[in-house]
Amino acid sequence: MFEPCTENALKTLLAIESGDSISGVARKIDENRETIRRVVNSLEEAGYVQYD
């Protein structure tokens, strides 16, 4: 099923690499850490990423 994707979600998907921390991804795309945490949580719930 199609799910709308926000600009921050797209930036996160493009920037994230295996082993990255939330803070590291936030620094890469110059975004607030809590915003990225929410984005990663939503991407994980949708099955796009797996975060330990």
MIDO-891053 format. One record per atom (N, C-alpha, C): residue number from 1; residue in three letters; z, x, y. Coordinates in Angstrom, 3 decimals. Layout:
! MIDO-891053
+-----+-----+----------+----------+----------+
:   i :  aa :        z :        x :        y :
+-----+-----+----------+----------+----------+
: NUM : ALA :        Z :        X :        Y :
...
+-----+-----+----------+----------+----------+
//
This chain:
! MIDO-891053
+-----+-----+----------+----------+----------+
:   i :  aa :        z :        x :        y :
+-----+-----+----------+----------+----------+
:   1 : MET :    0.000 :    0.840 :   -1.180 :
:   1 : MET :    0.000 :    0.000 :    0.000 :
:   1 : MET :    0.000 :    0.879 :    1.233 :
:   2 : PHE :   -0.719 :    0.461 :    2.242 :
:   2 : PHE :   -0.826 :    1.187 :    3.497 :
:   2 : PHE :    0.442 :    1.012 :    4.318 :
:   3 : GLU :    0.946 :    2.128 :    4.824 :
:   3 : GLU :    2.107 :    2.081 :    5.715 :
:   3 : GLU :    1.741 :    2.788 :    7.003 :
:   4 : PRO :    2.032 :    2.184 :    8.160 :
:   4 : PRO :    1.731 :    2.841 :    9.427 :
:   4 : PRO :    2.516 :    4.147 :    9.556 :
:   5 : CYS :    1.912 :    5.101 :   10.196 :
:   5 : CYS :    2.527 :    6.413 :   10.340 :
:   5 : CYS :    2.666 :    6.730 :   11.832 :
:   6 : THR :    3.822 :    7.196 :   12.241 :
:   6 : THR :    4.044 :    7.546 :   13.642 :
:   6 : THR :    3.517 :    8.938 :   13.932 :
:   7 : GLU :    3.407 :    9.250 :   15.200 :
:   7 : GLU :    2.964 :   10.584 :   15.608 :
:   7 : GLU :    3.914 :   11.656 :   15.070 :
:   8 : ASN :    5.221 :   11.388 :   15.155 :
:   8 : ASN :    6.196 :   12.364 :   14.644 :
:   8 : ASN :    6.086 :   12.535 :   13.132 :
:   9 : ALA :    5.782 :   11.475 :   12.425 :
:   9 : ALA :    5.622 :   11.585 :   10.975 :
:   9 : ALA :    4.410 :   12.444 :   10.632 :
:  10 : LEU :    3.320 :   12.259 :   11.354 :
:  10 : LEU :    2.126 :   13.069 :   11.110 :
:  10 : LEU :    2.371 :   14.535 :   11.444 :
:  11 : LYS :    3.029 :   14.778 :   12.570 :
:  11 : LYS :    3.356 :   16.161 :   12.948 :
:  11 : LYS :    4.238 :   16.813 :   11.888 :
:  12 : THR :    5.212 :   16.056 :   11.398 :
:  12 : THR :    6.133 :   16.582 :   10.389 :
:  12 : THR :    5.397 :   16.899 :    9.100 :
:  13 : LEU :    4.541 :   16.001 :    8.656 :
:  13 : LEU :    3.778 :   16.248 :    7.431 :
:  13 : LEU :    2.904 :   17.491 :    7.550 :
:  14 : LEU :    2.339 :   17.709 :    8.709 :
:  14 : LEU :    1.489 :   18.878 :    8.910 :
:  14 : LEU :    2.291 :   20.174 :    9.022 :
:  15 : ALA :    3.505 :   20.086 :    9.551 :
:  15 : ALA :    4.304 :   21.291 :    9.805 :
:  15 : ALA :    5.184 :   21.707 :    8.631 :
:  16 : ILE :    5.579 :   20.747 :    7.806 :
:  16 : ILE :    6.588 :   21.012 :    6.784 :
:  16 : ILE :    6.028 :   21.878 :    5.653 :
:  17 : GLU :    6.848 :   22.814 :    5.215 :
:  17 : GLU :    6.522 :   23.669 :    4.073 :
:  17 : GLU :    7.713 :   23.667 :    3.128 :
:  18 : SER :    7.460 :   23.966 :    1.883 :
:  18 : SER :    8.530 :   24.008 :    0.895 :
:  18 : SER :    9.622 :   24.968 :    1.351 :
:  19 : GLY :   10.859 :   24.510 :    1.287 :
:  19 : GLY :   11.996 :   25.339 :    1.662 :
:  19 : GLY :   12.399 :   25.227 :    3.120 :
:  20 : ASP :   11.620 :   24.516 :    3.934 :
:  20 : ASP :   11.959 :   24.354 :    5.352 :
:  20 : ASP :   13.214 :   23.503 :    5.519 :
:  21 : SER :   13.986 :   23.822 :    6.515 :
:  21 : SER :   15.131 :   22.993 :    6.885 :
:  21 : SER :   14.681 :   21.981 :    7.940 :
:  22 : ILE :   15.500 :   20.975 :    8.143 :
:  22 : ILE :   15.226 :   19.986 :    9.193 :
:  22 : ILE :   15.138 :   20.700 :   10.541 :
:  23 : SER :   16.076 :   21.603 :   10.802 :
:  23 : SER :   16.082 :   22.345 :   12.067 :
:  23 : SER :   14.827 :   23.184 :   12.225 :
:  24 : GLY :   14.397 :   23.806 :   11.133 :
:  24 : GLY :   13.196 :   24.634 :   11.182 :
:  24 : GLY :   11.951 :   23.832 :   11.519 :
:  25 : VAL :   11.820 :   22.664 :   10.903 :
:  25 : VAL :   10.677 :   21.803 :   11.193 :
:  25 : VAL :   10.743 :   21.314 :   12.634 :
:  26 : ALA :   11.929 :   20.943 :   13.088 :
:  26 : ALA :   12.104 :   20.481 :   14.470 :
:  26 : ALA :   11.685 :   21.568 :   15.458 :
:  27 : ARG :   12.040 :   22.812 :   15.184 :
:  27 : ARG :   11.640 :   23.920 :   16.062 :
:  27 : ARG :   10.128 :   24.120 :   16.050 :
:  28 : LYS :    9.522 :   24.008 :   14.873 :
:  28 : LYS :    8.065 :   24.203 :   14.765 :
:  28 : LYS :    7.290 :   23.233 :   15.648 :
:  29 : ILE :    7.748 :   21.987 :   15.687 :
:  29 : ILE :    6.992 :   20.974 :   16.436 :
:  29 : ILE :    7.674 :   20.581 :   17.748 :
:  30 : ASP :    8.706 :   21.349 :   18.118 :
:  30 : ASP :    9.407 :   21.153 :   19.391 :
:  30 : ASP :    9.883 :   19.706 :   19.555 :
:  31 : GLU :   10.681 :   19.284 :   18.584 :
:  31 : GLU :   11.203 :   17.917 :   18.568 :
:  31 : GLU :   12.695 :   17.946 :   18.252 :
:  32 : ASN :   13.378 :   16.898 :   18.615 :
:  32 : ASN :   14.805 :   16.757 :   18.362 :
:  32 : ASN :   15.095 :   16.735 :   16.866 :
:  33 : ARG :   16.146 :   17.441 :   16.448 :
:  33 : ARG :   16.499 :   17.536 :   15.027 :
:  33 : ARG :   16.806 :   16.176 :   14.409 :
:  34 : GLU :   17.515 :   15.327 :   15.111 :
:  34 : GLU :   17.856 :   14.000 :   14.567 :
:  34 : GLU :   16.618 :   13.129 :   14.402 :
:  35 : THR :   15.670 :   13.272 :   15.294 :
:  35 : THR :   14.408 :   12.537 :   15.156 :
:  35 : THR :   13.703 :   12.961 :   13.878 :
:  36 : ILE :   13.646 :   14.258 :   13.640 :
:  36 : ILE :   12.986 :   14.772 :   12.440 :
:  36 : ILE :   13.747 :   14.356 :   11.189 :
:  37 : ARG :   15.068 :   14.327 :   11.257 :
:  37 : ARG :   15.866 :   13.874 :   10.115 :
:  37 : ARG :   15.502 :   12.433 :    9.749 :
:  38 : ARG :   15.385 :   11.568 :   10.752 :
:  38 : ARG :   14.997 :   10.163 :   10.492 :
:  38 : ARG :   13.584 :   10.081 :    9.928 :
:  39 : VAL :   12.680 :   10.892 :   10.474 :
:  39 : VAL :   11.294 :   10.892 :    9.997 :
:  39 : VAL :   11.240 :   11.350 :    8.545 :
:  40 : VAL :   11.939 :   12.449 :    8.224 :
:  40 : VAL :   11.937 :   12.961 :    6.854 :
:  40 : VAL :   12.541 :   11.942 :    5.907 :
:  41 : ASN :   13.608 :   11.274 :    6.323 :
:  41 : ASN :   14.209 :   10.233 :    5.478 :
:  41 : ASN :   13.209 :    9.120 :    5.195 :
:  42 : SER :   12.466 :    8.697 :    6.205 :
:  42 : SER :   11.497 :    7.623 :    5.985 :
:  42 : SER :   10.331 :    8.107 :    5.123 :
:  43 : LEU :    9.897 :    9.359 :    5.309 :
:  43 : LEU :    8.830 :    9.913 :    4.474 :
:  43 : LEU :    9.283 :   10.059 :    3.030 :
:  44 : GLU :   10.545 :   10.411 :    2.843 :
:  44 : GLU :   11.089 :   10.535 :    1.490 :
:  44 : GLU :   11.159 :    9.170 :    0.809 :
:  45 : GLU :   11.610 :    8.158 :    1.536 :
:  45 : GLU :   11.681 :    6.801 :    0.978 :
:  45 : GLU :   10.301 :    6.293 :    0.577 :
:  46 : ALA :    9.274 :    6.695 :    1.341 :
:  46 : ALA :    7.904 :    6.268 :    1.044 :
:  46 : ALA :    7.261 :    7.114 :   -0.056 :
:  47 : GLY :    7.939 :    8.203 :   -0.456 :
:  47 : GLY :    7.437 :    9.037 :   -1.541 :
:  47 : GLY :    6.509 :   10.167 :   -1.130 :
:  48 : TYR :    6.436 :   10.469 :    0.161 :
:  48 : TYR :    5.542 :   11.529 :    0.636 :
:  48 : TYR :    6.150 :   12.919 :    0.519 :
:  49 : VAL :    7.455 :   13.024 :    0.656 :
:  49 : VAL :    8.144 :   14.305 :    0.547 :
:  49 : VAL :    9.400 :   14.145 :   -0.292 :
:  50 : GLN :    9.907 :   15.258 :   -0.775 :
:  50 : GLN :   11.188 :   15.258 :   -1.496 :
:  50 : GLN :   12.063 :   16.287 :   -0.811 :
:  51 : TYR :   13.224 :   15.842 :   -0.357 :
:  51 : TYR :   14.125 :   16.694 :    0.397 :
:  51 : TYR :   15.421 :   16.842 :   -0.390 :
:  52 : ASP :   15.865 :   18.083 :   -0.557 :
:  52 : ASP :   17.121 :   18.340 :   -1.294 :
:  52 : ASP :   18.304 :   18.325 :   -0.372 :
+-----+-----+----------+----------+----------+
//
